């Protein structure tokens, strides 16, 4: 387990929580999703689906484990095991609650019915099924047994569940005077060395994109970067920029021009919209697979590419 030199008031989450939930590096992960779904999402941060909530967590994670609330979802719009995660659920609590943190409110909003659910469409090979099993939109989704079923697709962060709006929870992760601290640039190298094998397949539900790679953890990042391209507007109103990541104040050669997206209506989105090339920023972000290199290199034969990563910006200074 790695150790971090954290200042007072900062929770060393990368050392405490992130690695404890990570799969072994050697574990293989595979997912097969409709090409039409990925094409729909390639220029968007978020997705809106109709879903039912199944086995919601009864309380949020503590701050040192990311402060999220798990909201397992079942949907015909994304037909694989699917988890929604509500950011800052341990700190942004409804009035009069303590450890339940939105569980009751989400239950009351969704129990017994399908509702509109929105959030960032995130593929990350972190919690795949064991052995040779894989998730595919051409297969029936098994019943969930708890609030943390095996999954590699998420709505994370969630921004809406029915009539509940969670856009304002998409921000720096903190509780009171304490802040959650993600991984630093020194850990990014191992992620960027990973590979992803892709192929187009036929199925009963349409053309699928097969993605196979090694399990990847390390969800949250606290990094410094220089803006490499001016912000452009996404189809869902957020922004995309590219970043040159800094390590010890110097650009990392292997981490140049990495894309990052924002959620419309968040503080991070407003901050990114005002950025210019060569601005230096500090950021907190989630990481996800970038769909564009996959779709641009897709064919009917297996192709191996570097794992394409994109950051989901939670906070920008």
N, C-alpha and C positions, 0 to 999 in steps of 0.2 A: 504494500500500500504506500502510495506516495504521500509526502508531507508538504504542506504549504506554509510559508511564512506569512500568516495573516495578521493584519493589524487589529487593534482593539475595536470591537463592534462589528467585526466581519466574521461570518460563519464560514469555516473552511469546508464547504460542501463537497468540493471535488475530492477531498481526502476522506471525508466521512461517509457521504451518501452515494456519490456517483459510482464509485468502483464496486461498492457492495452489491449494486443491482446489475452490474455489467455481466454479459455472458463471457465465457472463455473466448480468448482471441481465436482459437482454432475452430470454433463452432461455425458451421456453415448456415447460411440463411438464403431462402428463396421465396420470392413472391411473384405472382402472375396477375397483372392488372390489365384491364381493357385499354387498348391503344387510344380509343376515343376518349376515355376518361383522362388519360395523361395529356393528350392534345388539348383538351378543354382547360387543363390546369397549368399549362406551360408558361403562360403569361399572367398568372394570378398568384397571389399569396394565399387567398382564402377560398373556401368552397362552402356552398349552402346545400344541405341535404334534408330529406325527411327521414327521421329515425325514431326508434324507441330506445329508452334508457333501460339497461339491464344490469342488476347487481351494482348499484352505485356504492362507492366507498362511504363508510359511515363517518369518516372524519378526514380532514386534510393531512397531508404529510407535514411533519415538523419542518421548521425552516432549514435545518441542516440536511434534510432529504429533499428539498426543492420547493416546499410550500404548496404543492399541487394537490388538487382533488381529482381522483380518477372517476370518470363517467363513462362506463362501457356502453357502446352504442351498437345497434343492429339496424342496417339500412339496405334497401334495394338500390340505392344510388352508388354505394361503395360496398361491394358484396364479398368482403373478407372481414375477419375479426377486426374490430375498430374501437379504439379508445379515444375519448375526449379527455383533455386535461385542462382544468381551470387554474390559471396562474394566480399567485398571491392569495390562495384560498385560506391559508393559515392566518393571514393578517387582514384582508378585506372581508370582514365577517358581517353578516346581517345583525341588526340591532338585537340585543338580548341573547346572543348565542355565545358559546365558548368553544368546545371541541367539535361541534357538529358542522360548523362552517359551510353553509349552503346545502348540505346533504338533504335536509328536510325540505327546503324551498324547491330544489330541483325535483325531488320526489313528488311533491304536491303539484308541480307544474306539468309533470310528464306521466304520472302513474296511469297506466291503462290506455295510453293513447300515443300515437305518433305525432311528433312536433317538428317544426323547423329548427334545425341545429346548424350553426355556422362556426367556422374556425379555420385556422391555418391547416391546409392539407400537407401533412408531413409524412414522408416515407423515410424510415431510418431502421437499419437492420439490427435492432437492439434486443428484441424479445421474440426470436423465432421459435416455432415448435421444435421439439427435439428430434434427433435422428435424421431420417430422410424425409420427414413430413414437410410440407410446404403449404402456404396459403395461396389460393387461386379463386378468382371470381367465377370460375366454372364449377366450383365445388360448393356443396352446402356448408354453411357456417354452423359449426357445432354449438350446442348450448353452452353458455358461460357458467362456470362453477363459482366464480368469485369476481371481485372488482379489478383483478389484474390478469385477465386471460392472455395467453401468448399472442403477440401481435407485432407487426412491423409497419402498420399504417395507423395514423392518428389524426385527430383534429386537435392540434396543439400549437398555440393556445386556443381554447374555445372563446368565441365572442358572443354567442347567442344560444340560448336554449329556450324554445317557446317564446314567451314574453319577457324572459330574463335577459338583460343586456349586460355582458361582461367585458365590453371593450375597454373600460377604464381599469381593468385588472392587468392588461397587457402593458407592463412597465417593469422597471427594476424590481427584483425580488428582495423584499425586506419586511421586517416585522419590528416595529418600534425603532430602536436605535441600532438594530443589528441588520446587516446586509448579507445576502447569500453571495458567495464568491465562486464563479465557475473556473474552468480550466484556463491556463495561460498559454502563450504562444509556443512554449517549449514542448507541449503535448500535441500540438497540431500536426507535427511532422508524421507521426505514426498513422494518423487518420488519412493524410494525403498520400501515403504510400500504398493504401489499399486499392484493390482492383474490383471491378464489377463486370460480370459477363452477361451480355444481353442477347436476346433473340426474339424474333417475331414468330408467334405460334397461332395456329387456327384452333378454334374451340366452338362449343355449342352456343356461347354467348357473344361471339364475335372474335375479332383478332385480339390476341393477348400479347403483352410485353413481358417476357420472362426476365427476371433480374436475379442473379445469383452472386453472392459475395460472402465474405467472412463477417461474423457478427461485429457490430460497431457500437460502442457505448459513448460516454463523454458527451452528454446532451448540452450542457450549459457552458458558455465561454465568456470570459472577461478579457478583452483584447484592446490593444491600441492599433490604429490603422491610419493610412493616408488615403484619401478619396482619389480613385484612379479614373473615374468617369462621372460625368454629371448625372444627376438623378433623372430617370425616365418614369413616366406614369404607367402603372400596370392596369390591366383590364378591369380589376376590381377596385381601383382608386388608390391603392397604395403606391409605393415607389420601389424601384430597383436601382442600386448603385453597384459599382465594383470597387473593391478595396485591396490595397497592398498592406498586408499585415506586418506589423513591426515586432521585432524581438530585441529587447534591450535598446530600443530607440532606433534600430536599423532595420531596413526592409528584409524580409525573409525571401530568398530567391524562389523557394518552392511554394510560396503563398502570395503570389502576385496576381492581381486581377480577379480575386474571388468575389462572386456575386453575393449580394445581401438584399433582402426585401423587407418591407414594412407593411403593417396593417393600417388601412385607412382609418383616420379618426383617433389614432394614438399619438402620444407625445413624441415617440420615436419617429413617426411618419412626418410630423410637422418639422422636426429637427432635420431630417434627411432632405426634405423638400428645399430647405434653405442652404444646403451645402454646395460647395464649388470644388472643382478639381484642385488637388494639393492641400485641401483642408485636412488637419489632423484631428482625429476623434478618439475618444475612449468609448467602448461599447460593451453591452451585455447582450448575448444572443443565444438562441437555440440554433442547432445545426440540422439540416435536412439534405436529402438527395436532390440535386438540381436536375430537373427533367429535360432541359434543353439538350445537353450532350447525349443523353440516351436516345431521344427521338431523332436527333440529327445523324446518329450513327447506326440506327436500327436497320436490320435486314433479316432475311430468313435463315441466315447462317450465324453461328455463334461469333460474337465479337467481344473482345475484352478491352475495356477502357479504364483509365484511372477513375476511382470512385469520385463522381462529380458532387461537390458539396456547395451548399448555399446557406447563408446565415439568415435567420429570422430575428430581426432586431427588436429587442425589448426596451433598450435604453441607449441613448446616444448623447454624449457630452463633448 
